[in-house]
Amino acid sequence: MFSVGVIDHVMIAHSFADPHFGPAQRLHGATLVLEVEIRAPALNGHHVVMDIGALRKLLRGVCEALDYRNLDEHPAFPGRTSTTERIAQHVADQIGAGLRGLPDDARPVDGAVMRVLARESPVAYAAFERALG
């Protein structure tokens, strides 16, 4: 497998409705480092996994839509469900939609997989992975 990846970050506020989260039920802030990796079994006609500049631009767009936002008010996280896992899934959904809009020669080849890693601290992260296609 070949891979390329890009990294960015967002500053968000959120809280959780579930008592399982204890003090995190209260509104608090977080800075999340978001890493997107595309893995592919082969390279495209340009001998790359995909256009890395296009991937970086897609991630920046997703970050801009989340940055300095209260995710309790974001439609992607109804009922205050913006866990790190759900944020990683949301980023993957948005990147996936963006990849479909790229020209054929900028997208990954068939069989590619995307992994989004959301780091909430230097020692803790959550990830979401999906096949692209």
N, CA, C and O atoms as CSV, one atom per row, in Angstrom:
chain,resi,resn,atom,element,x,y,z
A,1,MET,N,N,0.835,-1.186,0.000
A,1,MET,CA,C,0.000,0.000,0.000
A,1,MET,C,C,0.878,1.246,0.000
A,1,MET,O,O,1.902,1.312,0.680
A,2,PHE,N,N,0.453,2.214,-0.768
A,2,PHE,CA,C,1.057,3.541,-0.762
A,2,PHE,C,C,0.171,4.441,0.088
A,2,PHE,O,O,-1.006,4.139,0.286
A,3,SER,N,N,0.716,5.534,0.589
A,3,SER,CA,C,-0.127,6.466,1.336
A,3,SER,C,C,0.402,7.889,1.229
A,3,SER,O,O,1.596,8.124,1.040
A,4,VAL,N,N,-0.531,8.831,1.357
A,4,VAL,CA,C,-0.219,10.240,1.523
A,4,VAL,C,C,-1.099,10.756,2.647
A,4,VAL,O,O,-2.167,10.209,2.919
A,5,GLY,N,N,-0.642,11.807,3.290
A,5,GLY,CA,C,-1.435,12.352,4.371
A,5,GLY,C,C,-1.207,13.837,4.544
A,5,GLY,O,O,-0.184,14.384,4.133
A,6,VAL,N,N,-2.188,14.476,5.162
A,6,VAL,CA,C,-2.112,15.898,5.479
A,6,VAL,C,C,-2.623,16.102,6.897
A,6,VAL,O,O,-3.393,15.293,7.415
A,7,ILE,N,N,-2.188,17.191,7.517
A,7,ILE,CA,C,-2.541,17.482,8.910
A,7,ILE,C,C,-2.971,18.944,9.020
A,7,ILE,O,O,-2.415,19.823,8.360
A,8,ASP,N,N,-3.972,19.185,9.865
A,8,ASP,CA,C,-4.415,20.531,10.182
A,8,ASP,C,C,-4.978,20.488,11.597
A,8,ASP,O,O,-4.893,19.455,12.260
A,9,HIS,N,N,-5.540,21.572,12.062
A,9,HIS,CA,C,-6.123,21.556,13.411
A,9,HIS,C,C,-7.317,22.496,13.490
A,9,HIS,O,O,-7.473,23.398,12.667
A,10,VAL,N,N,-8.153,22.267,14.492
A,10,VAL,CA,C,-9.311,23.124,14.757
A,10,VAL,C,C,-9.399,23.385,16.250
A,10,VAL,O,O,-8.961,22.583,17.074
A,11,MET,N,N,-9.978,24.531,16.571
A,11,MET,CA,C,-10.286,24.861,17.959
A,11,MET,C,C,-11.805,24.892,18.058
A,11,MET,O,O,-12.463,25.665,17.361
A,12,ILE,N,N,-12.360,24.051,18.925
A,12,ILE,CA,C,-13.813,23.927,19.022
A,12,ILE,C,C,-14.243,24.028,20.483
A,12,ILE,O,O,-13.428,23.931,21.400
A,13,ALA,N,N,-15.526,24.221,20.669
A,13,ALA,CA,C,-16.154,24.112,21.985
A,13,ALA,C,C,-17.248,23.067,21.851
A,13,ALA,O,O,-17.851,22.926,20.787
A,14,HIS,N,N,-17.503,22.338,22.921
A,14,HIS,CA,C,-18.597,21.363,22.914
A,14,HIS,C,C,-18.859,20.874,24.329
A,14,HIS,O,O,-18.094,21.134,25.257
A,15,SER,N,N,-19.954,20.165,24.457
A,15,SER,CA,C,-20.306,19.509,25.711
A,15,SER,C,C,-21.029,18.223,25.340
A,15,SER,O,O,-21.410,18.027,24.186
A,16,PHE,N,N,-21.213,17.358,26.312
A,16,PHE,CA,C,-21.860,16.073,26.046
A,16,PHE,C,C,-23.107,15.922,26.903
A,16,PHE,O,O,-23.108,16.282,28.080
A,17,ALA,N,N,-24.160,15.392,26.312
A,17,ALA,CA,C,-25.429,15.217,27.019
A,17,ALA,C,C,-25.410,13.983,27.918
A,17,ALA,O,O,-26.164,13.929,28.890
A,18,ASP,N,N,-24.589,13.016,27.627
A,18,ASP,CA,C,-24.562,11.727,28.326
A,18,ASP,C,C,-23.836,11.850,29.674
A,18,ASP,O,O,-22.691,12.301,29.706
A,19,PRO,N,N,-24.479,11.457,30.790
A,19,PRO,CA,C,-23.823,11.507,32.105
A,19,PRO,C,C,-22.522,10.698,32.176
A,19,PRO,O,O,-21.694,10.922,33.058
A,20,HIS,N,N,-22.351,9.763,31.247
A,20,HIS,CA,C,-21.116,8.970,31.170
A,20,HIS,C,C,-19.880,9.870,31.130
A,20,HIS,O,O,-18.807,9.468,31.579
A,21,PHE,N,N,-20.024,11.085,30.594
A,21,PHE,CA,C,-18.882,11.976,30.392
A,21,PHE,C,C,-18.559,12.863,31.588
A,21,PHE,O,O,-17.657,13.697,31.502
A,22,GLY,N,N,-19.268,12.706,32.693
A,22,GLY,CA,C,-18.942,13.444,33.915
A,22,GLY,C,C,-18.814,14.932,33.678
A,22,GLY,O,O,-19.726,15.550,33.129
A,23,PRO,N,N,-17.676,15.534,34.089
A,23,PRO,CA,C,-17.520,16.980,33.964
A,23,PRO,C,C,-17.526,17.479,32.520
A,23,PRO,O,O,-17.754,18.666,32.282
A,24,ALA,N,N,-17.278,16.595,31.553
A,24,ALA,CA,C,-17.300,17.010,30.145
A,24,ALA,C,C,-18.722,17.268,29.655
A,24,ALA,O,O,-18.921,17.655,28.503
A,25,GLN,N,N,-19.712,17.055,30.525
A,25,GLN,CA,C,-21.076,17.454,30.172
A,25,GLN,C,C,-21.179,18.976,30.110
A,25,GLN,O,O,-22.051,19.525,29.436
A,26,ARG,N,N,-20.278,19.646,30.823
A,26,ARG,CA,C,-20.245,21.109,30.780
A,26,ARG,C,C,-19.503,21.566,29.521
A,26,ARG,O,O,-18.661,20.843,28.989
A,27,LEU,N,N,-19.821,22.748,29.064
A,27,LEU,CA,C,-19.159,23.311,27.893
A,27,LEU,C,C,-17.659,23.448,28.168
A,27,LEU,O,O,-17.256,23.974,29.206
A,28,HIS,N,N,-16.847,22.974,27.237
A,28,HIS,CA,C,-15.397,23.070,27.352
A,28,HIS,C,C,-14.791,23.205,25.959
A,28,HIS,O,O,-15.453,22.932,24.958
A,29,GLY,N,N,-13.560,23.616,25.901
A,29,GLY,CA,C,-12.876,23.794,24.631
A,29,GLY,C,C,-11.897,22.674,24.360
A,29,GLY,O,O,-11.452,21.973,25.269
A,30,ALA,N,N,-11.575,22.522,23.091
A,30,ALA,CA,C,-10.585,21.518,22.689
A,30,ALA,C,C,-9.900,21.994,21.418
A,30,ALA,O,O,-10.515,22.628,20.560
A,31,THR,N,N,-8.632,21.679,21.315
A,31,THR,CA,C,-7.904,21.869,20.066
A,31,THR,C,C,-7.612,20.474,19.539
A,31,THR,O,O,-6.896,19.699,20.174
A,32,LEU,N,N,-8.164,20.162,18.386
A,32,LEU,CA,C,-7.988,18.842,17.787
A,32,LEU,C,C,-7.040,18.926,16.599
A,32,LEU,O,O,-7.204,19.779,15.727
A,33,VAL,N,N,-6.063,18.053,16.568
A,33,VAL,CA,C,-5.205,17.909,15.398
A,33,VAL,C,C,-5.844,16.833,14.538
A,33,VAL,O,O,-6.085,15.718,14.998
A,34,LEU,N,N,-6.118,17.177,13.280
A,34,LEU,CA,C,-6.794,16.265,12.363
A,34,LEU,C,C,-5.819,15.792,11.296
A,34,LEU,O,O,-5.215,16.595,10.586
A,35,GLU,N,N,-5.676,14.489,11.197
A,35,GLU,CA,C,-4.777,13.886,10.215
A,35,GLU,C,C,-5.618,13.064,9.252
A,35,GLU,O,O,-6.422,12.235,9.679
A,36,VAL,N,N,-5.440,13.286,7.962
A,36,VAL,CA,C,-6.135,12.514,6.938
A,36,VAL,C,C,-5.087,11.754,6.142
A,36,VAL,O,O,-4.145,12.339,5.606
A,37,GLU,N,N,-5.266,10.452,6.075
A,37,GLU,CA,C,-4.356,9.606,5.304
A,37,GLU,C,C,-5.161,8.855,4.252
A,37,GLU,O,O,-6.210,8.283,4.548
A,38,ILE,N,N,-4.662,8.863,3.035
A,38,ILE,CA,C,-5.246,8.084,1.947
A,38,ILE,C,C,-4.253,6.989,1.601
A,38,ILE,O,O,-3.100,7.259,1.264
A,39,ARG,N,N,-4.720,5.735,1.691
A,39,ARG,CA,C,-3.896,4.581,1.325
A,39,ARG,C,C,-4.469,3.963,0.051
A,39,ARG,O,O,-5.684,3.838,-0.101
A,40,ALA,N,N,-3.579,3.582,-0.855
A,40,ALA,CA,C,-4.023,3.016,-2.129
A,40,ALA,C,C,-3.124,1.839,-2.508
A,40,ALA,O,O,-1.926,1.843,-2.226
A,41,PRO,N,N,-3.718,0.833,-3.150
A,41,PRO,CA,C,-2.930,-0.345,-3.540
A,41,PRO,C,C,-2.017,-0.078,-4.731
A,41,PRO,O,O,-1.110,-0.863,-5.008
A,42,ALA,N,N,-2.252,1.031,-5.437
A,42,ALA,CA,C,-1.446,1.365,-6.613
A,42,ALA,C,C,-1.418,2.878,-6.772
A,42,ALA,O,O,-2.217,3.593,-6.167
A,43,LEU,N,N,-0.504,3.348,-7.581
A,43,LEU,CA,C,-0.411,4.776,-7.878
A,43,LEU,C,C,-1.238,5.100,-9.115
A,43,LEU,O,O,-1.505,4.229,-9.943
A,44,ASN,N,N,-1.640,6.359,-9.232
A,44,ASN,CA,C,-2.407,6.754,-10.418
A,44,ASN,C,C,-1.456,7.013,-11.589
A,44,ASN,O,O,-0.257,6.750,-11.494
A,45,GLY,N,N,-1.996,7.524,-12.677
A,45,GLY,CA,C,-1.191,7.763,-13.884
A,45,GLY,C,C,-0.086,8.772,-13.708
A,45,GLY,O,O,0.827,8.841,-14.531
A,46,HIS,N,N,-0.151,9.562,-12.646
A,46,HIS,CA,C,0.893,10.551,-12.354
A,46,HIS,C,C,1.909,10.021,-11.336
A,46,HIS,O,O,2.776,10.763,-10.876
A,47,HIS,N,N,1.796,8.728,-10.987
A,47,HIS,CA,C,2.711,8.058,-10.059
A,47,HIS,C,C,2.603,8.585,-8.637
A,47,HIS,O,O,3.591,8.631,-7.904
A,48,VAL,N,N,1.392,8.981,-8.252
A,48,VAL,CA,C,1.104,9.429,-6.893
A,48,VAL,C,C,-0.181,8.768,-6.410
A,48,VAL,O,O,-0.964,8.262,-7.213
A,49,VAL,N,N,-0.394,8.774,-5.103
A,49,VAL,CA,C,-1.636,8.251,-4.538
A,49,VAL,C,C,-2.794,9.140,-4.981
A,49,VAL,O,O,-3.840,8.650,-5.410
A,50,MET,N,N,-2.594,10.447,-4.872
A,50,MET,CA,C,-3.569,11.436,-5.329
A,50,MET,C,C,-2.894,12.797,-5.293
A,50,MET,O,O,-1.743,12.915,-4.875
A,51,ASP,N,N,-3.599,13.806,-5.725
A,51,ASP,CA,C,-3.078,15.176,-5.672
A,51,ASP,C,C,-3.061,15.620,-4.212
A,51,ASP,O,O,-4.109,15.930,-3.646
A,52,ILE,N,N,-1.878,15.653,-3.601
A,52,ILE,CA,C,-1.767,15.972,-2.171
A,52,ILE,C,C,-2.188,17.412,-1.890
A,52,ILE,O,O,-2.693,17.708,-0.807
A,53,GLY,N,N,-1.985,18.303,-2.848
A,53,GLY,CA,C,-2.433,19.684,-2.684
A,53,GLY,C,C,-3.955,19.762,-2.612
A,53,GLY,O,O,-4.504,20.548,-1.841
A,54,ALA,N,N,-4.624,18.957,-3.406
A,54,ALA,CA,C,-6.090,18.920,-3.374
A,54,ALA,C,C,-6.574,18.361,-2.034
A,54,ALA,O,O,-7.556,18.851,-1.478
A,55,LEU,N,N,-5.897,17.347,-1.519
A,55,LEU,CA,C,-6.273,16.785,-0.225
A,55,LEU,C,C,-6.077,17.814,0.879
A,55,LEU,O,O,-6.921,17.946,1.765
A,56,ARG,N,N,-4.979,18.535,0.827
A,56,ARG,CA,C,-4.720,19.581,1.826
A,56,ARG,C,C,-5.798,20.658,1.776
A,56,ARG,O,O,-6.258,21.124,2.818
A,57,LYS,N,N,-6.200,21.053,0.579
A,57,LYS,CA,C,-7.239,22.069,0.421
A,57,LYS,C,C,-8.581,21.566,0.962
A,57,LYS,O,O,-9.311,22.319,1.605
A,58,LEU,N,N,-8.905,20.302,0.705
A,58,LEU,CA,C,-10.155,19.731,1.228
A,58,LEU,C,C,-10.163,19.754,2.751
A,58,LEU,O,O,-11.154,20.157,3.360
A,59,LEU,N,N,-9.059,19.324,3.373
A,59,LEU,CA,C,-9.003,19.309,4.834
A,59,LEU,C,C,-9.096,20.732,5.384
A,59,LEU,O,O,-9.781,20.960,6.381
A,60,ARG,N,N,-8.425,21.682,4.758
A,60,ARG,CA,C,-8.496,23.075,5.237
A,60,ARG,C,C,-9.934,23.580,5.207
A,60,ARG,O,O,-10.374,24.267,6.129
A,61,GLY,N,N,-10.673,23.236,4.138
A,61,GLY,CA,C,-12.073,23.641,4.038
A,61,GLY,C,C,-12.932,23.056,5.144
A,61,GLY,O,O,-13.790,23.743,5.698
A,62,VAL,N,N,-12.704,21.788,5.469
A,62,VAL,CA,C,-13.447,21.153,6.565
A,62,VAL,C,C,-13.091,21.829,7.883
A,62,VAL,O,O,-13.968,22.093,8.705
A,63,CYS,N,N,-11.814,22.108,8.085
A,63,CYS,CA,C,-11.380,22.765,9.323
A,63,CYS,C,C,-11.992,24.152,9.456
A,63,CYS,O,O,-12.439,24.531,10.538
A,64,GLU,N,N,-12.014,24.907,8.376
A,64,GLU,CA,C,-12.591,26.251,8.434
A,64,GLU,C,C,-14.054,26.219,8.852
A,64,GLU,O,O,-14.523,27.122,9.545
A,65,ALA,N,N,-14.779,25.181,8.432
A,65,ALA,CA,C,-16.197,25.072,8.779
A,65,ALA,C,C,-16.416,24.699,10.249
A,65,ALA,O,O,-17.508,24.907,10.778
A,66,LEU,N,N,-15.396,24.155,10.910
A,66,LEU,CA,C,-15.511,23.744,12.320
A,66,LEU,C,C,-14.793,24.680,13.282
A,66,LEU,O,O,-15.155,24.760,14.456
A,67,ASP,N,N,-13.787,25.379,12.799
A,67,ASP,CA,C,-12.899,26.157,13.652
A,67,ASP,C,C,-13.647,27.255,14.416
A,67,ASP,O,O,-14.457,27.981,13.840
A,68,TYR,N,N,-13.371,27.362,15.692
A,68,TYR,CA,C,-13.969,28.359,16.591
A,68,TYR,C,C,-15.496,28.255,16.641
A,68,TYR,O,O,-16.193,29.256,16.804
A,69,ARG,N,N,-16.004,27.022,16.499
A,69,ARG,CA,C,-17.445,26.804,16.550
A,69,ARG,C,C,-17.801,26.018,17.808
A,69,ARG,O,O,-16.998,25.248,18.335
A,70,ASN,N,N,-19.024,26.237,18.271
A,70,ASN,CA,C,-19.590,25.417,19.337
A,70,ASN,C,C,-20.296,24.252,18.645
A,70,ASN,O,O,-21.341,24.444,18.024
A,71,LEU,N,N,-19.743,23.063,18.746
A,71,LEU,CA,C,-20.301,21.912,18.040
A,71,LEU,C,C,-21.646,21.473,18.610
A,71,LEU,O,O,-22.348,20.680,17.983
A,72,ASP,N,N,-22.013,21.971,19.784
A,72,ASP,CA,C,-23.357,21.699,20.319
A,72,ASP,C,C,-24.428,22.269,19.388
A,72,ASP,O,O,-25.573,21.817,19.405
A,73,GLU,N,N,-24.060,23.252,18.584
A,73,GLU,CA,C,-24.992,23.909,17.677
A,73,GLU,C,C,-24.830,23.445,16.228
A,73,GLU,O,O,-25.508,23.955,15.335
A,74,HIS,N,N,-23.947,22.493,15.994
A,74,HIS,CA,C,-23.658,22.034,14.626
A,74,HIS,C,C,-24.622,20.908,14.242
A,74,HIS,O,O,-24.811,19.972,15.020
A,75,PRO,N,N,-25.230,20.983,13.063
A,75,PRO,CA,C,-26.214,19.965,12.670
A,75,PRO,C,C,-25.653,18.546,12.526
A,75,PRO,O,O,-26.418,17.582,12.566
A,76,ALA,N,N,-24.344,18.402,12.362
A,76,ALA,CA,C,-23.754,17.062,12.228
A,76,ALA,C,C,-23.698,16.316,13.558
A,76,ALA,O,O,-23.445,15.112,13.585
A,77,PHE,N,N,-23.938,17.035,14.671
A,77,PHE,CA,C,-23.801,16.421,15.996
A,77,PHE,C,C,-25.057,16.664,16.842
A,77,PHE,O,O,-24.989,17.323,17.880
A,78,PRO,N,N,-26.194,16.135,16.402
A,78,PRO,CA,C,-27.427,16.386,17.151
A,78,PRO,C,C,-27.363,15.777,18.551
A,78,PRO,O,O,-26.745,14.733,18.760
A,79,GLY,N,N,-28.001,16.438,19.488
A,79,GLY,CA,C,-28.052,15.899,20.849
A,79,GLY,C,C,-26.718,15.927,21.565
A,79,GLY,O,O,-26.468,15.112,22.452
A,80,ARG,N,N,-25.847,16.878,21.178
A,80,ARG,CA,C,-24.534,17.040,21.824
A,80,ARG,C,C,-23.720,15.742,21.777
A,80,ARG,O,O,-23.326,15.207,22.814
A,81,THR,N,N,-23.478,15.252,20.575
A,81,THR,CA,C,-22.772,13.980,20.356
A,81,THR,C,C,-21.431,14.166,19.643
A,81,THR,O,O,-21.003,13.287,18.896
A,82,SER,N,N,-20.776,15.287,19.865
A,82,SER,CA,C,-19.532,15.573,19.142
A,82,SER,C,C,-18.312,14.955,19.825
A,82,SER,O,O,-17.355,15.652,20.162
A,83,THR,N,N,-18.362,13.640,20.023
A,83,THR,CA,C,-17.192,12.942,20.554
A,83,THR,C,C,-16.067,13.001,19.525
A,83,THR,O,O,-16.303,13.304,18.355
A,84,THR,N,N,-14.882,12.718,19.950
A,84,THR,CA,C,-13.745,12.736,19.029
A,84,THR,C,C,-13.961,11.734,17.899
A,84,THR,O,O,-13.591,12.002,16.755
A,85,GLU,N,N,-14.553,10.589,18.208
A,85,GLU,CA,C,-14.849,9.585,17.176
A,85,GLU,C,C,-15.810,10.142,16.131
A,85,GLU,O,O,-15.609,9.963,14.930
A,86,ARG,N,N,-16.859,10.820,16.604
A,86,ARG,CA,C,-17.862,11.376,15.682
A,86,ARG,C,C,-17.275,12.523,14.861
A,86,ARG,O,O,-17.639,12.700,13.699
A,87,ILE,N,N,-16.380,13.293,15.450
A,87,ILE,CA,C,-15.722,14.365,14.689
A,87,ILE,C,C,-14.875,13.753,13.577
A,87,ILE,O,O,-14.895,14.237,12.445
A,88,ALA,N,N,-14.134,12.694,13.890
A,88,ALA,CA,C,-13.326,12.014,12.864
A,88,ALA,C,C,-14.220,11.498,11.734
A,88,ALA,O,O,-13.865,11.614,10.561
A,89,GLN,N,N,-15.365,10.936,12.077
A,89,GLN,CA,C,-16.295,10.448,11.056
A,89,GLN,C,C,-16.825,11.609,10.207
A,89,GLN,O,O,-16.909,11.489,8.984
A,90,HIS,N,N,-17.176,12.709,10.832
A,90,HIS,CA,C,-17.668,13.880,10.101
A,90,HIS,C,C,-16.609,14.389,9.122
A,90,HIS,O,O,-16.917,14.687,7.968
A,91,VAL,N,N,-15.375,14.486,9.581
A,91,VAL,CA,C,-14.290,14.936,8.704
A,91,VAL,C,C,-14.155,13.976,7.524
A,91,VAL,O,O,-13.999,14.417,6.385
A,92,ALA,N,N,-14.212,12.671,7.782
A,92,ALA,CA,C,-14.124,11.685,6.702
A,92,ALA,C,C,-15.278,11.843,5.716
A,92,ALA,O,O,-15.071,11.764,4.505
A,93,ASP,N,N,-16.488,12.064,6.222
A,93,ASP,CA,C,-17.642,12.262,5.335
A,93,ASP,C,C,-17.422,13.468,4.431
A,93,ASP,O,O,-17.677,13.400,3.229
A,94,GLN,N,N,-16.952,14.561,5.001
A,94,GLN,CA,C,-16.747,15.790,4.236
A,94,GLN,C,C,-15.615,15.632,3.217
A,94,GLN,O,O,-15.734,16.079,2.076
A,95,ILE,N,N,-14.525,15.000,3.631
A,95,ILE,CA,C,-13.405,14.771,2.710
A,95,ILE,C,C,-13.849,13.835,1.587
A,95,ILE,O,O,-13.532,14.071,0.421
A,96,GLY,N,N,-14.580,12.777,1.932
A,96,GLY,CA,C,-15.072,11.840,0.918
A,96,GLY,C,C,-15.919,12.532,-0.129
A,96,GLY,O,O,-15.762,12.279,-1.324
A,97,ALA,N,N,-16.820,13.408,0.310
A,97,ALA,CA,C,-17.642,14.155,-0.636
A,97,ALA,C,C,-16.771,15.048,-1.512
A,97,ALA,O,O,-17.010,15.166,-2.714
A,98,GLY,N,N,-15.771,15.670,-0.918
A,98,GLY,CA,C,-14.872,16.522,-1.686
A,98,GLY,C,C,-14.050,15.745,-2.698
A,98,GLY,O,O,-13.802,16.232,-3.801
A,99,LEU,N,N,-13.626,14.546,-2.337
A,99,LEU,CA,C,-12.843,13.721,-3.265
A,99,LEU,C,C,-13.651,13.376,-4.506
A,99,LEU,O,O,-13.117,13.343,-5.614
A,100,ARG,N,N,-14.943,13.119,-4.316
A,100,ARG,CA,C,-15.798,12.778,-5.465
A,100,ARG,C,C,-15.908,13.944,-6.448
A,100,ARG,O,O,-16.177,13.734,-7.631
A,101,GLY,N,N,-15.704,15.155,-5.970
A,101,GLY,CA,C,-15.781,16.322,-6.835
A,101,GLY,C,C,-14.496,16.658,-7.563
A,101,GLY,O,O,-14.478,17.568,-8.392
A,102,LEU,N,N,-13.428,15.949,-7.275
A,102,LEU,CA,C,-12.143,16.221,-7.934
A,102,LEU,C,C,-12.109,15.608,-9.328
A,102,LEU,O,O,-12.827,14.644,-9.593
A,103,PRO,N,N,-11.289,16.151,-10.223
A,103,PRO,CA,C,-11.094,15.502,-11.529
A,103,PRO,C,C,-10.538,14.096,-11.347
A,103,PRO,O,O,-9.863,13.809,-10.359
A,104,ASP,N,N,-10.824,13.230,-12.298
A,104,ASP,CA,C,-10.397,11.824,-12.199
A,104,ASP,C,C,-8.915,11.672,-11.894
A,104,ASP,O,O,-8.538,10.820,-11.090
A,105,ASP,N,N,-8.065,12.484,-12.524
A,105,ASP,CA,C,-6.624,12.301,-12.344
A,105,ASP,C,C,-6.101,12.881,-11.033
A,105,ASP,O,O,-4.916,12.746,-10.731
A,106,ALA,N,N,-6.967,13.523,-10.253
A,106,ALA,CA,C,-6.568,14.054,-8.944
A,106,ALA,C,C,-7.014,13.154,-7.798
A,106,ALA,O,O,-6.521,13.276,-6.677
A,107,ARG,N,N,-7.961,12.238,-8.088
A,107,ARG,CA,C,-8.512,11.352,-7.052
A,107,ARG,C,C,-7.638,10.112,-6.876
A,107,ARG,O,O,-6.830,9.783,-7.745
A,108,PRO,N,N,-7.808,9.423,-5.734
A,108,PRO,CA,C,-7.112,8.146,-5.542
A,108,PRO,C,C,-7.673,7.071,-6.480
A,108,PRO,O,O,-8.799,7.182,-6.965
A,109,VAL,N,N,-6.885,6.052,-6.721
A,109,VAL,CA,C,-7.314,4.930,-7.564
A,109,VAL,C,C,-8.357,4.081,-6.828
A,109,VAL,O,O,-8.539,4.213,-5.617
A,110,ASP,N,N,-9.035,3.209,-7.581
A,110,ASP,CA,C,-9.984,2.280,-6.977
A,110,ASP,C,C,-9.288,1.433,-5.918
A,110,ASP,O,O,-8.124,1.060,-6.066
A,111,GLY,N,N,-10.009,1.143,-4.863
A,111,GLY,CA,C,-9.456,0.332,-3.782
A,111,GLY,C,C,-8.784,1.140,-2.692
A,111,GLY,O,O,-8.238,0.573,-1.745
A,112,ALA,N,N,-8.819,2.462,-2.815
A,112,ALA,CA,C,-8.183,3.311,-1.809
A,112,ALA,C,C,-9.007,3.353,-0.528
A,112,ALA,O,O,-10.218,3.129,-0.542
A,113,VAL,N,N,-8.333,3.641,0.568
A,113,VAL,CA,C,-8.940,3.722,1.895
A,113,VAL,C,C,-8.525,5.048,2.525
A,113,VAL,O,O,-7.394,5.504,2.354
A,114,MET,N,N,-9.459,5.658,3.257
A,114,MET,CA,C,-9.152,6.900,3.965
A,114,MET,C,C,-9.236,6.644,5.458
A,114,MET,O,O,-10.143,5.960,5.934
A,115,ARG,N,N,-8.288,7.197,6.188
A,115,ARG,CA,C,-8.303,7.152,7.651
A,115,ARG,C,C,-8.174,8.575,8.164
A,115,ARG,O,O,-7.275,9.314,7.764
A,116,VAL,N,N,-9.084,8.952,9.057
A,116,VAL,CA,C,-9.017,10.262,9.701
A,116,VAL,C,C,-8.704,10.018,11.167
A,116,VAL,O,O,-9.425,9.299,11.858
A,117,LEU,N,N,-7.642,10.616,11.622
A,117,LEU,CA,C,-7.216,10.519,13.015
A,117,LEU,C,C,-7.426,11.885,13.654
A,117,LEU,O,O,-6.943,12.895,13.142
A,118,ALA,N,N,-8.140,11.915,14.764
A,118,ALA,CA,C,-8.383,13.162,15.494
A,118,ALA,C,C,-7.664,13.059,16.829
A,118,ALA,O,O,-8.057,12.282,17.699
A,119,ARG,N,N,-6.614,13.845,16.982
A,119,ARG,CA,C,-5.823,13.833,18.218
A,119,ARG,C,C,-6.374,14.885,19.164
A,119,ARG,O,O,-6.401,16.070,18.833
A,120,GLU,N,N,-6.815,14.454,20.347
A,120,GLU,CA,C,-7.344,15.409,21.323
A,120,GLU,C,C,-6.302,15.806,22.349
A,120,GLU,O,O,-6.514,16.742,23.120
A,121,SER,N,N,-5.185,15.108,22.367
A,121,SER,CA,C,-4.050,15.463,23.217
A,121,SER,C,C,-2.834,14.734,22.665
A,121,SER,O,O,-2.969,13.917,21.755
A,122,PRO,N,N,-1.648,15.014,23.200
A,122,PRO,CA,C,-0.468,14.283,22.727
A,122,PRO,C,C,-0.526,12.778,22.997
A,122,PRO,O,O,0.231,12.010,22.403
A,123,VAL,N,N,-1.427,12.356,23.893
A,123,VAL,CA,C,-1.459,10.933,24.257
A,123,VAL,C,C,-2.794,10.247,23.960
A,123,VAL,O,O,-2.951,9.068,24.274
A,124,ALA,N,N,-3.757,10.951,23.363
A,124,ALA,CA,C,-5.067,10.344,23.124
A,124,ALA,C,C,-5.614,10.762,21.764
A,124,ALA,O,O,-5.505,11.922,21.368
A,125,TYR,N,N,-6.206,9.801,21.056
A,125,TYR,CA,C,-6.795,10.086,19.759
A,125,TYR,C,C,-7.918,9.104,19.475
A,125,TYR,O,O,-8.058,8.080,20.145
A,126,ALA,N,N,-8.711,9.435,18.473
A,126,ALA,CA,C,-9.732,8.542,17.948
A,126,ALA,C,C,-9.607,8.586,16.430
A,126,ALA,O,O,-9.106,9.562,15.871
A,127,ALA,N,N,-10.060,7.535,15.770
A,127,ALA,CA,C,-9.932,7.474,14.318
A,127,ALA,C,C,-11.193,6.896,13.694
A,127,ALA,O,O,-11.980,6.213,14.349
A,128,PHE,N,N,-11.362,7.190,12.413
A,128,PHE,CA,C,-12.431,6.628,11.606
A,128,PHE,C,C,-11.829,6.281,10.261
A,128,PHE,O,O,-11.072,7.065,9.688
A,129,GLU,N,N,-12.166,5.098,9.755
A,129,GLU,CA,C,-11.603,4.631,8.497
A,129,GLU,C,C,-12.720,4.132,7.597
A,129,GLU,O,O,-13.682,3.518,8.058
A,130,ARG,N,N,-12.578,4.407,6.299
A,130,ARG,CA,C,-13.565,3.909,5.336
A,130,ARG,C,C,-12.910,3.680,3.976
A,130,ARG,O,O,-11.923,4.320,3.613
A,131,ALA,N,N,-13.497,2.749,3.249
A,131,ALA,CA,C,-13.076,2.537,1.864
A,131,ALA,C,C,-13.610,3.688,1.018
A,131,ALA,O,O,-14.694,4.212,1.277
A,132,LEU,N,N,-12.848,4.069,0.020
A,132,LEU,CA,C,-13.283,5.096,-0.920
A,132,LEU,C,C,-13.766,4.387,-2.184
A,132,LEU,O,O,-13.291,3.299,-2.513
A,133,GLY,N,N,-14.685,4.990,-2.868
A,133,GLY,CA,C,-15.123,4.342,-4.100
A,133,GLY,C,C,-16.332,4.824,-4.652
A,133,GLY,O,O,-16.775,4.334,-5.691
